[in-house]
């Protein structure tokens, strides 16, 4: 039995996004798969903790939160000290950095190499609106990630592409970077009830068939590709962009021109229904450590068109049409095939269903527990070596 500590503050901050999805799904799967282990979950008091009905092998320890400096204090000092007092044997920090207890193994999940890249590169990244707070946070994450890597016994990441990029941008031993794919929510299913689908269509005024896309993931190339489609396809279909915050300006411009609909902060259940109705899900992102929306769309039956960079070809696994993230010519050709050929759309749906079934949080949890055992062994071996060196000295 191991005593395992996990930093779950992402679940007490009211956050959304890919990292939140990872923590929210992996932790319950770990508690179920590791029933013989003892888990201590470290949250804080910023917002109500999201997980309920924890099993007997898990408890929550709350750290105080008053303002942003509370998080910094927990990052740098408080959390490691509390874990040490709790005699944690393996400490897992699933949100890109963390500083574990003395005497225990530290495992970090780095979701991609973004926080390791040179700041000059990161601060020029496409699609990001920079202000003073965003720049300060980027610099903070850069410093914390590099410092945490020096102390980590093992690094987990979410794809083989991310593993290669982390090794490229750091001096960390590539042999101690373990790729473990995301799973998919057990509740995520294609919506087939016509009443539910009709209600969602009516709620958002969606009268025509549509392609679905994230308004934060390179929407400009989608708008350009749309303008290249034959007139009859543009007249009979529309673009639906969704976004958890104000999207890039090109989306508002396309909306004003009548080329798309923008849906902000829609409920999760409605997004699942939109995936299920979409003629295609288009994801021409500039960079993804994994690309959860690709698998979500496949699970719900949407034919997928995505970019050919970073982890997306690995995740798509031959079940999507690929193109360069800035190639509106090829993207338009792909859209024409999917919208104009029912057989092609059906082929992609079938491939997508098959591919999506290969991703499971149970499998991810089992692989993560194996990594904990490995990290604990690394720590024990390191301690034995230090004792031997001291004796020889």
N, C-alpha and C positions, 0 to 999 in steps of 0.2 A: 504493500500500500504506500502511496505517495501523498504528501501534503502539498497541494497545488494551489497557488495563488494566481488570480487572473484580474488584471486591471479592466474593469467594466464601466469606467466612467462615461463612455460613449452612450451607455444606457441610462444615464441619469442627467443628461444635458439636453434632452429634447432634440436630438440631431436627426438628420436624414442623410441619405446618400449611400454609396457603395460600401464604405468602411462600416457604417452603422449596420447595414444589412448583414455584413460578415459577422460582426460581433453578436448581433441579435439572434442569428440562427446557429452559429457555431457553439456558443456557450451551452444552451440547453442540450444540444446533441452530445457535447462532452460530458455533461452531468449524467446523461443516460448511458453512454458507452463506457464511462469510467466509474461504474457503481461501486467498485472496490476501493476507490480513492476518496480522499477528503478534499473538498474544494472550498476555498475562501474567495469570495467575490468582493472586490474593492470598488465601491461606488462612492459618490459624494452627494451632497445635499442640495445641489443646484436645482434639480427637478425630480419629480417622483421616479423611482426606479421602475423600469419597464417590466421586469420579469416577475411573475407571480407563481405561487404554488411550487416552490423549490423542493427538490427531493431531500431526503434525510442526510445525504452526504454533502450538502452544500449549505453555506451560511453567508450572509452579507455583512461586510464591515464598512461603515460609512465614515468618510473623511469630511471635515468641515469645508464648506464653500461660502465665501462672502463676496468675492469678486474675482476678476481674472487672475490676480496675483495669487489667489488660493490654489488655482490649478498649477501655477508655476512652482509654488512651494511643495505641492504634492508630487509633481514631476521630479523635482530635483532632490528632495530630502525626505518629506514626510512618508511617502508610500514605501520607499525602501526600508525605512526604520520600522514601520508597522509590520511589514512582511517579516523582517528579522525577528521582531518580538513574537510573531505568530509561528516562528520556526518553519517557514515555508521552504520546501525542498526544491520546487520548480516554480519560478515566477514567469508568467506569460503576459507579455504586453502586446496586444493584438492591433495596436493603432500606430505603427511605424517607429515608435521609440519607447524607451523605458529603462529604468535603472533599478535592478533587482537587489535582493537582500544579500548581505554577506553570508557566505557559507552555503548558499543555494545556487541552483542553476538559473540562468536568465535566458529566456526564449523571446524573440521579437518577431512579429509578423510585419514585414515590409511589403506593402501592397504593390509598389512599383518603385522605380528608381528616381522618381521626381524630386524627392527631398535630398537626394545625394548628388544630383546634377549641379554643375557650377551655377552659382546664383545669377551670373550674367545671362546664362541660358534660360533659367527658370523665369526670371523677371521679364523676359521678352516673349514668353510663351503665348501662343495664339488663343484668342477666345477668353482672355482673363481681363477683368476690369480692375486695375490696380489703384488702391488708395493707400493712405498711410498705414491703416490697420492691417490691410492685406499684405503689404510689404513687410511690416514688422513680424507678422505671423509666419510668413515664408522664411524669413531669416532665422527666426526662432526654431522652426521645424528643421531647417537645414543643420543648424548647430547641434540640436538634440539628436538627430538621426546619426550624424557622424560620430558624436561622442558615445551614443548607445552602442553602435556597432563595435567599438573598441572593447566593450565589456561583455558583449553577448556571447553565450556559449553556443547558441544555435540560432539561425535565422530561418523563418518560414516565409514563403511567398506564395502567390496565387497562380502562377503559371511558370512554365519553363522559360518563356521569353523574359519575364521579370527576373528570374534567377540569373540569366545571362547579363541583363542590364545592371543588376545590383553588383555583380562581380566586376563588371566593366568600370563602374563609377566609384568603386571603393577598393580597398586593399583586403577586404574580407575573403577568407578561404572559401572558394567556390564549392568545395566538398562539404562545407557545413551550411549550405543554403539549400533548403528542402522545398520543392514546389508541391503544393497541395491545392487542387482545384476547389473552387466554391461548390456548394450544393445549391439546390433550388428549394424554396419553401414547400413543405409538404402540402400546404393548403392551395398552392398555385395550380389552377386547372383551367383549361379552355372553357369559356362560358358558352354554352350552347342553348340555354333557355331563351327562346325568342322574345318572351315578355321582358326579361331583364335587358336584353340587347336593345329592344325598342325603347325602353325607358331611358337608357343611356344616350341613345341617338337623339331622343326628344329633348333631354336635359341640355344638351350642348348644340342643338339645332343642326345636326349632321344629316343632311338630306341626300348627299351623294356618297358613293363609295370613296374611300380615302386611303392614302398612305400615312403612316404614323412615324414621327421622328421627335427626337429630343431637341428642344430649342437652344440648348447650350452646347450641342455637339456638332459644330461646324455646319450650321444651317445654311450658310451662304451657298455652298456647293449644291445643296438640294434645290434651292431656288433657281440657281443657274441651270441645273439639269432639267428642272420642270419646264423652263422656258424653251427647251430644245425638243420637248415632246410634240407629237402631232396634235393639231388643234382638237381633234375629236376626243383624245384622251384627256386633255386639259379641261374640256367642256364637261366631260362625264365624270371626272374625279376631282378631288381636292387634296390638299396637304393639311394634316392636323399636327401641329407642334404642341407638345406639352413641356412644361418646365416648372421646377420648384421655386424659381425666382425669375426676376425680369430677364428675358433672354437677350441675345445679341441684337443690335438695332435692325439688322436685315430682316428679322422676323416681323417686327412692327411695320417695316416698310412693305413687306410682302402682304401683310394683313390689310394695310390701307389700300393696296392695289387689288384686293379681292382674290389673291392667289392662295391664301391659306387661312386656317383658323388657329388661334392661340388659346390654349387652356392652361391656366396657372393654378398650381397647388391643388390638383384634383385628388379626390380620395383614391386610395390604393385599389379598392374594388372597381372603381370606374376605369382606372388605367388597365386593369386586367381585362375588362370587357372591351376596351378599345384595342388592345393587343388581339383579342379574339376575333374582332370584326375587320381588322386592317387588311387591306389588299396586299400590303407589304410593310415591313418595318425597316426603316432606312437609318443606318448608324455609321456615318462617315467620320468617325472621331479621329482626332489627330494623334491620340495616344491613350492606350488602355492597359493597365496592369492585368486586367482580366476581361471585363466587359459583360457584367451581369445582365444588362438588358437584352443582349443577344440570345442568351439561353431562356430568359423569361418569355421573349417573343416566340421562340421556337416551341416552348412548352404550351403556349396558347394557340398555336397553329398559324402564326403569321409567317409568310415567306420573308426571309431576311436577306437584305443587301447591306454589306458593311465594308469598311476600309480594310486594306490588305496589310496594314502596319501593326507593329507591336504584338500583343497577344491575341488579336482578333482572329487571324487565320487558325491559330491553335485551338481556340475555343469553338469556332464555327465547325471545325473538323470536316470540311468538305460539304457541309449542309447549307451553305449560303453562297450568294454571288458576291465576288470581291472586286474592289477597284481602288485605285489610288485615291486618297482622301481629297485631293483637289481636282480630280479628273471628272469634270461634269459631262464630257462626251460619253465616256464609258458608263457613268452612272445613268445617264439618260437612256442608253441602249439597254441596260439592265432593267430599268423601270418599264421601258416599252415591252420587253419580253414578258415581264411578270403581269403587267396590266392588260396586255393584249393577247396573252396565250394562257387559257385556263389550265392546259396540261402542264405548262412550265410552273405555274403557281402551285398546282397540286403536287408536282414532283418535289418542290422545295418544302412544302408542308410535311410531306411524308418523311423526307430526310431530316427535317427539323425535329419532328416528334422522336425519331430514333436517337438522334444526337442528344437531345435534352435528357433522355432517360439515363444517360451515362453520368450525370452529375447528381450527387447525393450528399447531404450534410452528415449522414451517418458514416459514409466512407471518409469524408473529410475529418470527422471527429476521431475515427479509429487511427487514421494516419497521423493526426496531431498528437494523440496519446503515445503513439510509437516514438514520435519526435521527443516528447517529454522524457521518456525512458532513456533515449539516446543522450539527451542533454544532461540528465542526472549522471549517466555514466561518464560523460566527458568531465564533469565537475569532480567526481570521485577520483578519476584517473589523474586529473590535474593536481588535486590535493595530495595524492600518493606520491606523485613526482616531486612536489615541493618538500614533502617530509623526507624523501630519499635524498634530495639534494642537501637538505639541512644536516642530515646525518653524515653525509659524505664530507660536508664542509667542516 
